[in-house]
Amino acid sequence: MATTTDTTPWQEVVTKAVHDMRTPLSGMKTAIEVLRLAQGDPDKVSRVLSMMERQATELSGLLERLAKDPESYRAP
């Protein structure tokens, strides 16, 4: 009988992928708040948008990796 600490290979993949995707998503959520506060500062808005673009690219890459090679998220 499996216990709550036992994980299937699929659960392992999902857990790792979710963890990896939370970092850029969290940064993007914070950046949205900064943009709300920085509406009168075009330089700050530009920097935050650049950061959001990098984080979106990172998140997109993680999703591509998951779609193309889910096994890459499994522990060695």
C-alpha positions in Angstrom: 0.0 0.0 0.0 1.4 3.4 -0.9 1.8 6.0 1.8 1.3 9.8 1.3 5.1 10.2 1.0 5.3 7.8 -1.9 5.3 9.5 -5.3 4.8 8.2 -8.7 7.2 9.2 -11.5 4.5 11.4 -12.9 4.0 13.2 -9.6 7.7 13.8 -9.4 7.7 15.4 -12.8 4.8 17.6 -12.0 6.1 18.7 -8.6 9.5 19.7 -10.1 8.0 21.5 -13.0 5.6 23.4 -10.9 8.4 24.4 -8.5 10.6 25.6 -11.4 7.7 27.6 -12.9 6.8 29.4 -9.7 10.0 31.5 -9.7 9.5 33.4 -12.9 5.7 33.6 -12.3 6.3 35.1 -8.8 8.7 37.7 -10.3 6.1 38.6 -12.9 3.4 39.1 -10.3 5.7 41.4 -8.3 6.6 43.3 -11.5 2.9 44.0 -12.2 2.6 45.6 -8.7 5.8 47.7 -9.4 4.3 48.8 -12.7 1.2 50.0 -11.0 3.3 52.1 -8.7 5.7 53.3 -11.3 3.3 54.7 -13.9 4.9 58.1 -13.8 8.5 56.8 -14.1 9.2 55.7 -17.7 12.7 54.4 -16.9 11.4 52.2 -14.2 8.6 51.0 -16.4 11.0 50.1 -19.1 13.3 48.2 -16.7 10.4 46.3 -15.2 9.0 45.4 -18.6 12.4 44.1 -19.7 12.6 41.9 -16.5 9.1 40.6 -17.2 10.1 39.8 -20.8 13.0 37.7 -19.5 10.9 35.9 -17.0 8.2 35.2 -19.6 10.9 33.8 -21.9 12.2 31.6 -19.0 8.7 30.4 -18.2 8.1 29.6 -21.9 11.3 27.6 -22.1 10.3 25.6 -19.0 6.9 24.8 -20.6 8.6 23.8 -23.8 11.0 21.6 -21.9 8.1 19.9 -20.1 6.2 19.4 -23.3 9.2 18.0 -25.2 11.0 16.1 -22.5 9.0 15.5 -19.3 11.6 12.9 -18.2 14.2 15.8 -17.8 12.3 16.8 -14.7 12.8 13.5 -13.0 15.4 13.1 -10.3 18.6 11.4 -11.5 
